[in-house]
Amino acid sequence: MSSISASALQNLDESSRKDIMQFIEAEQSKSKVQMSIHNFTDMCFKKCNANKPITNGSLDSSEEACLTNCLNRFLDTNIKVVQALQGQQH
């Protein structure tokens, strides 16, 4: 939020301030999700490629199976974490 000064926010009405803060929070959440996806993709690619040289633009069957498995474990884990967090909120 360094590009928005506190004084600029104070000059806005309460509703506008709230809207801007919600927008900033949503953008920060999107950024975190994108960074997680990037890190996950990098981790799975390194795990499944095992530093083999890339010789063409497609995956071989073992790489594809490994990436599918890695993706499914990632999604399963995230679903479990979200469910656990939701359970704690109630």
N, C-alpha and C positions, 0 to 999 in steps of 0.2 A: 504494500500500500504506500510505498515511498513516493509515488508520483501524485498522490492525492494529499494535499496538505490538510492538517487538522482544521485550520481556519476556513478553508473552502468547504469542508463538511459542516462546520458550525453555521455557515451562512445559509444552509439549506433548511427547509422545513423538516419536521420529524419524519414524515412519510417518505420524503425523498432520501433522507439519510438512511432510513431503514432499508429502502429499495437498493441503494448503492451498496450497503454492507452485505445484504443478501446476495447481490450479484457477485461481489468480490469473493465471498465464501464459496459460492457455486463454482467460480472460475478456479479457485485454489483447489477445490475438490477434484475438478476435472483434470487439473495439472497433476495432482497426486496419482490419479488413476492412470493417466497416460505414462507417467514415469514408472509406475508399477508394471504396466504392460511392456514397456520398453525393457526394463530390467529382467522381467520374466522371459521375454523372447530371447534376449541375449543369453541368459542362463541355459535355457532349453536348447538353443542352437549349439552352444559350446558343448553341452552334455551329449547331444545326439550326433553331432558332426565329428566329435573326438579328434579335432584338428586335422582331419583329412583335407587335402587340397580340393578346392571347388573346381570341378572340371567342366560342368555344364550348368544350365539354369534350372535344373529340376532335382528333386530329392530321389535317392534310391529307396527301395521298399523298406529297408531297415531304418533309415533316417525318418521316413514318413511315419512309420509305426511308433518310433521313439518320440517324435514330436507330438503325435496324437495322444500318446500315453502321458507325456509331460503336461500337456494342456489339460487333459482330464483331471489329473491329480491336483493341478493348480486350481481349477474351478471347484473341485470337490472340497479342497481345503478352505477356499474363500467362502463357500456356502456354509460350511460348518462354523467358521469364525463369525460370520454375520448372524447365524442362528444363535450362537452362544451369547453374542453381544445383545441381541434382541431379548433373549431370555433374562439377561441381567437387568434390563431396563424395566421389566414388569414387576 
